[in-house]
């Protein structure tokens, strides 16, 4: 069986620290849902005040008439210095605590790993020198945020951005001081930074530039069409988190409980928001299936860390499965997925609760997760089902699992799963070939599996984390903007929640 994969698959593995790989290519559907449900954040944009700062910098570039290629260097220099000021003020305020973390959330400010040691060592920040090193990207974090800023209408997203329709110049003037300080040569002392704490990332909620950013998300001043999605998603998030103790990592679980498993949700949130909740329901439930595939692949290839044959990896994968048929275990053996009135039951959460603290799912648990997804096809209402099944794409969706279960119902579980595992190796090879590209080092195939004679070796470790629906980032932005509040123990609607949910 070792001949089933061509040697070209082994050309050049990704580096061990290469993240975000998708060896089975099952994740695209989740990214598409996230982009539609939360168009105004990506996972790397957790700080609302950078949105305002970049909009203010766009106003500045326009004011100074910066448009040419030569101006780009000047613009980037100003962006970098201004980001260092914002970062340094926030690091200093975070060190002083003073309620900072309750309002800023748990994401470190951009450049913190450069700024904090510098501040601790010198007790000052040399803005120019720190600006040279806090980010390896020329335009600092502007590149990270610029797509989102264009969606929100804060800028036009260009390399030297122009202010967008949501850039309220008067409100953004609250950041004038940040730009003035950025261009000074005198290093900033801790006392200087303390005196600037109204410019901290945690202070944006009550500042005029924060009102500008809230307007961009929720008031339609950007005219991007994303406003409705933001309003409805924020309404659901506030409902999902209120009275909850969750930390950042389990926002998805709280959103599950609210959008997927809450009885009588439509009475609580109204028809319009409920329709949106059903799309969330489909996306959230689908993400469990996508996660199951990622877990399965990571476990399947893990024996190859110490070199081995694919037969060995497959045998190891099915070793602990019960001696029973597919039907007995994954069809008849499944618990009910809905209650007596058709509300989904949290079967995925029950399976998750059985996982030990080290995160090692059993192979059976992963397969049950997939089978539960297939079963849900029969029970979801049409709007949620459309989002859940996404039948247009060939990405091992619940329809694929349902037909696999039907085809293999009367086979021994271990045999059927062994064949499935072999199919996954073929699929991963094919995915890798599709992503193949020429580089200056030759042909590059994005895979961690290398062939060594008739043996295979896994370089590094495959990711087994769930794909992000961007909820932790959105939560952080909403917390900073005062749409959500956190008292250190539980969440509650923030002082500006009514702007969104009314
Ligand atoms: Zn602060």
Boltz pocket constraint, residues with backbone or C-beta under 6 A from the ligand:
constraints:
  - pocket:
      binder: B
      contacts: [[A, 89], [A, 90], [A, 93], [A, 94], [A, 97], [A, 100], [A, 104], [A, 197], [A, 200], [A, 201], [A, 202], [A, 203]]
      max_distance: 6.0
